[in-house]
Amino acid sequence: MIDMHFYFGKDHLVVQNGEVDSSFRPYFYVIGRDKPRRLDSSIIAIELTDLTPYIYDEYRYVEGKGLRVWKVVCRDPSVVPNLRELFIEKGFKVSQSYIKYAIRYSIDSVNEIPFLKRFNYVEPKPKFLVFDVEKIGDRVLIGYSVDGKEINFTEDFRDIVLEDFDYLVGFNSWIYDYQVLKEKFSKYLPTEFTVYTCDGVKPHLDLAVFTHRWASTIGIQHKVYTLYEVAIELSAIPEGFDELSLMKVKSLRSKLSQLSESEVKYYLSTDVKVTYELAKKIVKLIDILSYITGISTPAIFQAAETTSPGHICEVIIHKYLEDRYGIVLEDRKRVFDYKAGDKSRAKAPGIYRNVAEYDFHMMYPTTYYQFMLDPIGVKEDQNGFPVKTSGGTKRIRFEGGPVYEVLKKFYEFRGFTKQIKKEFPELDQAAKIMVNAAYGIFGKKEGLGIVNEWCAAFIAQYTQMVFDQAWKTFDPIYGDTDSIFLELMGRDPKKLEDDINALIKKFGEHYEIKLEDIWDIVFIPEEEGKPLTKTYIKVKGDKVVLKGSAMQPRKLPRFLRYSNYHEWFKKAIEMPKSKFVEELVRVIDEESIENLFIEQSKTYADLFFTHEGKLTKRLTTRDRKVIFAKLYLEGKKVVEVKYDQVTILDALYIPTDDGYLIYHNGKIYLIDVNPRFRSDKEVVIETKTFRRIEDMNEVKKYVLKYIVEKSPLSYILKTKKMKTLVELLST
């Protein structure tokens, strides 16, 4: 069995290699001159240490002269935030008080972080069992597989615990599947994180936790939350399926109560196959991240619910400083703001041909490596770089220090993995996660951490200076954070690469830019006469790449979204405008009614609450109004407010100027609603527009009008100075 540590409840706190360890308790450090009093009964012990405190002073961390460090051991993790605030109120400072408990136990169990020393890399090969649960009336049906091909069905969870696996893996399974199973099988599922097996306690991993704070880290570029959408985004599609066929299976979910048992099993088996393909990507990546950091895979999964990858970096820095130098850093929040610059810009909207894309090599990490950045080793220097924050302007430089030693290791390790990227792509991705997350910790906007606004502002503002000079000198058509696009117009792309490198190396010898690709077309859309921010389309042969939230395929009707939507974007760019609309009309006429609509899915929790769990103040956003309109059509004029993360609410809709076209039970309605809180327990749904539409030509015109004037494709047509839809149809 692979080495693992994870937290799973107050009574039995930790599992280590299948065995329950109830002895380890959470702790943090308190910094002060006098011994802190035991402020609460949840404190088990207060122990004086020989650690040296470093506290924040104006623009850097400095040794706290005359201050001492006490270790405060607590009853359980839930009491730590309150205790921290109590000590701060008494005038003490704290350190490492925000470290997640699962991460704390895991990192304390290793002697040294693996990637900080020489180690022999052996690619992890975990055994996982994927599962999914559906209800058929009062029955609960479980589908599961250990290979993604042979799907087993059972109504008895005990069949699963007899299987041989390292991880039990689901999607949204901490919320839905666990809740469904716990009543009958609590003996085997004591918490959402845990499963009792004949080989001891093993972790239950939920892949869905990586679709939020870690989404871009694992390769999710658009806002997607459902299993099939995430799988499509990560190209984790089972053999025998494509995007359209997968989404047709997904559409069965809203009809589960009407399906036969064999149809439910088909739906369930597809879910299991997709989960397996997704697990092969995500679990393997996080296992490798665990391998190089020493933090167990289950602990990273648990932390990913509420923290970003930067939390892993901070924990590694804390451990290194404490173990190597006996140093603890004061926890602090960001106080000053600073301008991060604007590296995302476009020359002008339009179509550009034969475009070279150049990528800066680790631009931000190179900056902290090049200049030995360290929140302890910050120095004011009249010859330093001027850094501006809301706290003033300082000319600063860095002289390295213990934090820089870790940052340097991050950078050098990524340099090594890039050389072997073709052989070990997941290892390089894991190293990339760490090296990129490291620079963001100094300027985190929320919560406590190793915050130093001057370090964060230096990285942002120095790289902005480099970027501005490259933009001024080479006149790109587009630039975004760490890349620039140049229309070649007969110029040699390799000569351009050499020229750009000659320029940027004047700002630091380790800066480097490389030719990434040459594109046939780069299209920059227009909005109100200006280039649309952070948005473009790249085309090379049959390859089409979309960038930007405005280009999200989830805003397209199903027949476009699931029939190679990339090709439709290419057609919109290359075809004459009238021909493109003719093609749309033809396809719309041939499509089934259901496929003419956009899909929307939400839980009750999404409908009523923010991501922080507070009642939303924005009930009338488009995605919410669509669901409320569907609920109204189901006869629900008053809806109970509940934090239900299990029940999925689906709708098929098209936005119009008068409301929304909603497809419901084979009928189509034009409806607009005004949902409002009657209290914090009820929402009233009132209609502003309501009529049934029976003329299919009217429906198709609404669909065509949306695609041409409001959908992601409309940005292309507007930029091409398309005539109005009425004018086009008349021709």
N, C-alpha and C positions, 0 to 999 in steps of 0.2 A: 504493500500500500504506500502511496506517495505521502510525503511529509505534509501535514496540514494542521493548522490551528484555527479555530473559529469560535466566536461567541454565540450562545444560543439561548440565554435566559438567566433570570436572577438566581434561581435555586442552584442550578449547576452551570457555572459560568462559561467554562471553556472545554472544548474537546481537543485533545492532542493525539493524533494518530489513532482515533477511534475510542480513546479512553477519556472519561470525564475527569476534569481537574477542577475541583471546587476551591482550591487554595489561593488562586491568583486573584488579587483585588485591584481595582483601578486606583491610580494615584496621579498626582500632579505636584508641582513644586510651588512653594510660597517663599517670596523674597522679602526680607525686612531686617531691621536691626535687633529687634527683640523677638523671642519665641512667640509664635501665634498661639492664641488660646483655642481650645477645642470648642468651636462655635455651635456644633450640632452633634446629636447622637449618632448620626450616620458616619462620623469620622471614627475610624478604627484606631489610627495611630498618627502621631506627628513626630517625625524623626529628623534630627539635625544631620546634615550631610557635610562633606568636605568640598562640595562643588563651588565653583566661582560664578557669581551672577554677573551678567552683562545687561545693563539697562539702557533704554533709549535716551539720548541726550541731544536734542536740537536737530542733528542730522545723521547720527550714527549710534551704534551700540558701543558703550564703554564699560569698563569694569566698575562694578558698584562698590566703591571703597566703603568699608565699614559695614557692608551688608552681608548677611548670611542666607543660606538656602535650607529650607526644611521640606522634607518629603511628607505630603499629606496623603494617607491611605484611607480609602473610602469603602463604604459598605457595598455599593454597586454603581454602575456607570450613570444611572439616571440622576444621582444626587450631585454629580460633579459641576454642572453649570451653575446651580444655585449656590453651592459652596464657594465657587470661584468669585461670584459677585459679592458674597458676604465678606470675604477676605479683602477684596478691592475696596469695599466701603470702609473697612477698618484701616485703610492706608497702606496695605501691603500690595506688592506686585506679584504676578503669577507667571509661571512658565510651563509650557507643554500641557496646558489645561484643556486644549481643544482637540487633542489627539483621540481619534476614535478607539474605543475599547478593543475591538477585534484586532486593529492594527497594533495597538500597544502591546498586547500579549504576544502577537506574532513577531514583532521586531525585537522584543526583549528575549525571545527564545533563540535568536541567532547571535553568534559571537562577533561576526563581521559581515558587512554587506558584501555579497558575492562579487558584484561588478567593480567594487573598489579594490579588489585584489586580483591576482591572476587566478583563473579557474578554467577547468576543462568543460567546454560546453557540450552537453548531451541533451538533444532535443527531447522535451517531455512528451510522453505518449499516454495521456490519461485514458482510462476506460470510463465512459459515461453512459448512463441510461437516460434516454429522453422520454418524456411522458406528456400526456394531455388528458384532460377530464371534460366530459360533457354529461349533461343530465337528460335522461329520457323519462319524463314524468317524475315518478318518485325514485327511479333507479339512477345510479351513478355508474357510468361506463368509463373505464380507463383504457387508453391506448398507450402502448409503450414499445420501445425497441432499443436494442444495443448496437445495431448496425445501420439503422436508417432504411433498411430494405424489408426485413421480415417484421411485420407489425403484429403484436399480440394484443388481445382484448381480454379484460377481466373486470369483474365487479368487486374483487377482493384485493385490497392493497397489499395483503400479505404475500401475494404471488410476486410482487416486485421486490420485496425485501429479501427474498431468497436468491435473487440474481447477483452476479458478480460484477461490481462496478465501483469506481472511485467517487463519482459524483452522480447525484440525481439531478437532472436538468430539465427545466420547463421554461415557458415564456409567459410572463405575468402570473407565474405560479405561486409566488409568495402571497399574492393578493387573492387570486381566484381559486386555483386548484387546491391550495392548502385550506382555504375557508370551506370549500365543499367537502373535503375529505376528513377534516379534523374531528368532526362530531363522532364519526363512526370508528376512525382509526387513530385517535389521539395517542394511543399506546405507542404507535410507530412514528407519529409525527408530533412530538412534544412542542415544537415551535415551527415557524415557517422556514427556519434555516436548517432544520435537522431531520434526519431519518434514522431510526433504529433498525439495524440489520443484524443478521446472525454473526457478522464480522465486526460488530461494534457500531458506534455512532458515526454516520457519514454526512457530509454536507449536501444540502439541497440548494442549487444555484438557480437564480432567476435571470435569464438573459435580458429581460425587459429593462433592468436597471441601467443598462448602458445606452438606452435610447434618449437620455436626457442630458445630464451634465457631461457625459463621456461621448456623446454622439459623434462629433467631428473627429474625436481621437481615434475611434475605431473605423472611420470612413463613411459615416452617415452625413451626407451633405444637405439633405432637405429635412424638414420637420415631418417625421413619420413615427408612428407609435404602434401600429398593429403588426402582428407577426408577419403577415405576407408582405406588407409595405417595407418593413425592415429587411426581409429576406431579398426582395427585389433590389433594394438600394445597395445591398452588399453582395449581390450576385450569388446568393445562397439558394439557388433554385434546384429542386430535386430533378433527377433524371426523368425524362418523359413529360416535363411540364415546361411551359413558357409563361411570360407575365400574364397574358390574357387568360390562359387556362387556369392559372392559380387564382386569379381574381374572380373567375366564375365560381370556383369552389368556395372562396371567401363569401360570396353573396348568399350561400346557403345558410350562413349563420343566422340571419334574421328570420329564417323559415324552419329552424330546427324542430320546433314543436309540431310542425306539419309533416316532417319527414318520416319515412319508414326506418326501421332499425338498420337495414342494410345501407340506406343512404346516410344515416348518421355515422355508421362505421367508415364509410368512404370519406366523409368529411373529416372525421377524427384521424384516420390513417394519414390523410394528406397533411394535417396539422403536425403530426408526429414526424413525418418525413422532412417537412420544412424546418421544424425545430432541430432535427438532427443536423441538417446542412448548416444551419446557423451556429449550432454548438461547435461544429468542427472549426469554424473560424474564430468565434469569440472565446470559447474556453481554451483553445490552444494558445491564442494570443495572451490571455491573462495568465495562463500557466507559465508562459515564457517570462512575462513580466514578474511573476512570483519568483521564478528561478533566478533572475538577475538581481532582484532587490532583497530577497530573503523574506518577503511578506507573503503569507500564504494566499493562494487563490481564493478560498472562501472569504478571507478577511478583506481582500480587495473588492469582491462582490458586495459585501456588506457595506463597506465604506462608500462605494459608488452610488448608493442610494441617495446620499446627502452631500457628498464632496466631489471635487474635481480631481484630476490626476496630480495637481499641484500638492495635494495633501500628502501623497506618497513621497514627493520630493522633500517636503518640509520635515517629515518624520525621519528620513534618511539623514538630513542635515543635523537634526537634533541628536540623533544617535551618535553620529560621527563626532560632533563637538563634545558630547558628554563623555564618550568612551576614550577619545584620543587626548582631549585637553581638559577635561573636567569642567566644561563650560555649560551653563544654561542661559538662554536668551529670554528676555522679558517678552511675554505675549502682548501685542498691541494691535490696535485698529488703525486703519488709515484715517489721517486727520486732514492732510492737504490734498487738493486736486492739482492736476497738471494737464497740459495739453499734450496729447499723444501724437499729434500731427495728422496728416491726411495723405496716406500713401495710396489710397484707392481713388483713382481719377481717370478720366477719359478725355481724349482730345476733342472728339465731336462724335455725335451719333452717325451711324452709316455702315456701309459694307466696305471692308478692307480685304484686299487679296494679297496672297503670298506674304504672310506675316510670320516673322520669327518670334518665338517665345523664349525669353531668357529668364532663368531662375537664379536668384541669389542663393549661394550655398549657406544654409543655416544662418541667416542674417542676424537675428537676435541673439542666438547662442554664441555666434562668432564675436559679437560685441562684448558679452560678458567675459568671454575667454580672452579676447585681444587686450582688454583694458584691466584685467585682473579684478573684476568687480566683486566687492564684498561689503555687506552692510556694517561690518566692523571696521574695515580698512578704508573708510571714506575720509578724504582730506580736503580742506579748503586750500586753494592754490590760485594765485592771481593769473597764472598761466594755464589754469585748468579750463575745462569746457563749461560754458555758462548754462546752468540748468534752472529752468523756471518752474516754480510751483506757486500755489496760492499763498504759500508761506514766505514768498520772496524769491530772489535770484541769488544763486551761489555759483562761483566758479569752483568746480571740484575735479579731483582725480582720485584714483584708487591705488592702493599699494598691496592689494591681495589680503590674505588672511585665511583663517580656518574654513570659512564658508566657501571662499573661492576654491580651496582645495577640492571640495566636493563638486562644485560647478565645473572645474577643470576635468574631473573624472567623467562627468556626464558627457562633456564635449568630446573627449578623447575616445570614450567608449562608442559613441555614435560614429565617429570617424572610422573606427575599426569595423563596425557592423555594416557600414555603407560599402566597404570593400568586398564583403561576402554576401551582399544583399540578394544576388541571384540564387545562391545556394540556400540561404536562410532568410527569406523575406520577413517572416514573423518576428525573428530576432531583431532585425533592423527596425521594424515597426515599433516594437517594444522600446528600443533605445530611443527612437524618435519621440515617442510619448514623453519619456523622461526629460530629454534635453530641451524640448519645447515647453514643457510644463514648468521647468525650473525658473525661467525668466519672469513668469507671471506672478510668482508668489509674493514679490516685493510690493506689488501695487494692488493686491486684492481689494475689491471694493466692499466686501462684506465679511464680517467675522474677524476673529483674532488670527494672528500668524506672525511670521518673521517679516513684518512690514517695514519697508524703508522707501518712502516716496521719492527720495533723491536718487536711489538706485534705479527704481522703475522709470522715473522721468528721464534719467540719463540714457537708458536703452532706447526709449521711444524717440527722444529728441535728437540724439546723435544719429540714429539710423535714418531719421527724417532728413537730416542734412545731407547724408550720402545719397538718399533717394532723390532729393530735390536737384542735386547737382547732375545726377544721371539723366533726369527728366529734362533739365535745361539744355544739356549738351547734345542729347541724341533724339529729342523730340518724339517720344513714343506715342502710339495711338491709345495705349492703355497701360495702367500700372496698378498693382494691388499687393500691398504688404511686402512680398518678397519676390515679385516678378515684374517684368516689363515686356511689352509687345511692340515690335518695330516692323512697320511696313517696309519690305526690302527694296522695292523699286529698283531692282538690278544690282543692289549692293551684295557683296560677299558676306554671308552670315557668319563665317568663321573670323573674318577680318573684323567685323563688328564686335564679336565676342572679345577679341584681343583688345580692341580699343576701349570697350567698357571696363574690362579688367584693369587696364593701365590707369584709368581714371579712379576707380574705387579703391585701388590699392594705395593711393595717396592718403586715404583716410585710415588705413590700417592694413598691414601686410597680409593678414589672414582673410580679408574679404575676397570673395571670388564669385563670379557669375558664370553660368554654363548655358549653352544652347540646349533647350529642352526639346523643342520640336519646331517644325515649319508647317503652318496651317494654310490650306487653300483659301479659306475664308475666315475672317473674324468679324462678327456682326455685333455692333454696339447699339442697343435700342435707345429710343428717345422717349422722354416724358416731359411734357410741357416745354418743348423746345430745347431741352438739355439732355445730356447723356444720362441714362438711368444708372443710379448709383450701384456699384459693385455687381454689375450684370453684363454678361456677354454670352455669345454662342460661338464655339469654335467648330470648324468643319474641315476634315481631311479625308477625302475619299468617302467611304461609308461611315466613318467615325464622326459622331456628333457629340460635343460636350456642352452642357448647359451650366451656367454659373449665375447664382443670384436667386433670392426668394421669389422674385416676380416670375421666374421661369419654372416654378414648381409644378410638376406634372399632376399633382393631386388636385389642381384647380382646373383640370381638363375633364370633359365628359368621358365616360368609360371607353367609348369606341375609339377615342384618340389616345387616351392614357395607356390602354392595354393592347394597342396594335402598333407597336414600335413608334412611340411618340417622337423619338429622335428624328425619324424620317419625316414626320409632319413639320417639324421645325426647319428641317433642311428644305423641304418643298416650299415653305412660306418664304424663305430667303431667295431661292433660285427661280421659282416659277413666276411668270407674269401674274399680277394680282387678280385679274379677272379669271384666269385659268385656275388659280388656286381656289377661288370661291366656287367655280364650277365643280371642281373635284370634291369639295366639301359637300355641296348640294347632292351630288351623285351618291356619296357614301351615306349621308344622312338618310336619303330615301331608301337605301338598302338595309339599314341597321334595324335591329329590334328596338322597341320602345325603351326598354330598361337601359340599354346601352347609350342612349342619348343624354343621360343625366350624370351629374357629378355625384360621387359618393361622399358622405359625411358620417363619421362615427365618433361617438363620445360616450363616456360613462356619466352617471348622475354626478359623480364627484367633479368631473370636468365641467359640467353644466353650471354648477352652483358655486364652485370654489376655485380659488387661485392655486398655483402650485405650492404655495406656502400653507395651504389649508384654511385660508380665511375666506369668508363670503365675498364673492366677486362684486365689484361695483359696475361691471360691464355686462349686464344681461343681454344687451341688444347688439352684441357683435354678430357679424353675419353667420359664423359657424354655430353660434348658440341659437339664433333666431330660426335657423333651418330646423334644428331639432325640436324647438318649441312648436313650430308650425306642424311638424309631423305628430307630435303629442296631441295637439289640438284636433287633428284629423282622426286620431284614435279615440276622441271623446273626452280627453283630459283637459278641462278648462282650468282646473286648479291642480297644481303638482306639489307633492310633498318634497321639501328640501331634505336631502339625505346625503351623507358622505358615503356613497355606494360606489366602490371602485371595481365592482364585479359585473354588474348589468351593463351590456353594450346597447346603446341607442343608435340606430342606423337611419339614414335618410338619403333619398335620391332627389336631387334638386337642380334647378337652373336659376341663377339670379336674373331678375328683370327690373325694369324701371319702376314697376308697380308692385314689386314683392318677389315672391319665389314660386316657380313652378315646382310642385311636389308630386312625385309619383307614389301613389299609395293604393295598395290592393287592386292593381290593374287600372286604376283611374288617375286622372291628372287634374290638379287643382292649382289655380293661381291664388296665392294667399300671402298676406303680410300680417305679422302679429306684433303685439307690444307686450312682452312679458315684464312683470314688475313684482317686486317683493311685497306681499301683503303683510308679512311678518318674517322673522328669521326662520320660520318653519314652513312657509307656503309661498308659492309663486302663482300669481293669477295670469292667465294668458287671454288677452283681448285681441280681437281681429280688427284690422284696419281695411283689409281687402280680402274678399272671399268669393270665388266662383269656380265652378267646374268647367273645364275646357274639353270639348268633345271633338272639335275639328283638329285633326292631326296636322293639317297644313299650318294652322296657327301655332301649334306646338313646335313644329320644325323651324318656323321662322324665328321663334324665340331662341331656339338652340343656336341657329346660324348667327343671329344678331349677337348673342353672348360671345361666341367664338371669335367673331370678327372684330367686335368692339371692346370686349372686356376681359377675355381670357389671356393667358400668357402669350398665345400666338398673335394677339392683337398688337402687341408692342412692335412686332416685326412689320405688320401691315401699316401701322401708323407711321413708322419711321420711313417706309417706302412711299409715303405721301399717297396712301390709298384713297380712292374715291369713297364716298359714303356707300353704305350697303345698298341703299335704294338705287343709286346710280349704277352700281355694279350689276345688280339683278336686272336692271332695265336693259343692260347690254348683253 
